[in-house]
Amino acid sequence: MARLITKTGQRAEMVCDMSKERSGKLICDPNILALADLQGVLMLETDDGGRCHIRITSIGADHLTFAGRMVESL
């Protein structure tokens, strides 16, 4: 699981499939967030304590595809 944090501070729990290159998919219902909340740089926190800044690269029917870079490990 992961928490996607929008620029407005809204948090959404999602299943995260992340590769070592810090890209991957967030399995979710894209309708839980407004399109405006998915624009720009977002923060992703994973259950293992990792954090990364991500950009949504595409929106599918049941997932969000993203690219990102690691910020820190807690």
C-alpha positions in Angstrom: 0.0 0.0 0.0 1.0 3.6 -0.5 -0.4 7.0 0.2 -0.6 9.5 -2.5 -0.4 13.1 -1.2 -1.7 15.9 -3.4 -0.6 19.5 -3.4 -3.6 20.4 -1.2 -2.6 17.7 1.4 -5.3 15.3 0.5 -4.3 11.6 1.1 -5.5 8.6 -0.9 -4.6 5.0 0.0 -3.6 3.0 -3.1 -2.0 -0.3 -4.0 1.4 0.5 -5.4 3.5 -1.5 -7.9 6.8 0.4 -8.1 9.9 -0.6 -10.0 13.5 0.1 -9.0 13.6 2.9 -11.6 10.9 4.7 -9.5 8.2 4.3 -12.0 5.1 2.1 -11.8 1.4 1.9 -11.3 -1.0 3.0 -8.5 -3.9 0.6 -8.6 -7.0 2.6 -7.7 -10.2 4.2 -8.9 -8.9 7.4 -10.6 -12.3 9.0 -9.8 -11.4 9.3 -6.1 -9.3 12.4 -6.9 -10.1 15.3 -9.1 -8.1 15.6 -12.2 -6.6 18.9 -10.9 -5.3 16.9 -7.8 -3.3 14.7 -10.2 -1.4 17.5 -11.9 2.2 18.5 -11.2 4.5 17.0 -8.6 2.9 14.8 -5.9 4.3 12.9 -3.0 4.1 9.2 -2.6 4.7 7.5 0.7 5.1 3.7 0.8 4.6 1.3 3.7 8.3 0.6 3.8 9.1 4.2 4.7 10.1 5.3 1.3 9.0 8.7 -0.1 9.3 10.0 -3.6 8.1 12.9 -5.7 6.1 11.6 -8.6 4.3 12.9 -11.7 1.3 11.1 -13.1 2.1 10.1 -16.7 -1.3 8.5 -17.6 -4.7 7.7 -16.2 -6.3 4.3 -16.9 -9.7 2.9 -15.9 -8.3 1.3 -12.7 -4.8 2.7 -12.3 -2.5 5.7 -12.5 0.9 5.3 -14.1 3.7 7.5 -12.7 7.3 8.4 -12.9 9.2 9.7 -10.0 12.4 10.0 -8.0 13.4 9.0 -4.5 13.5 11.7 -1.9 14.3 9.9 1.4 13.8 6.8 3.4 12.5 7.1 6.9 
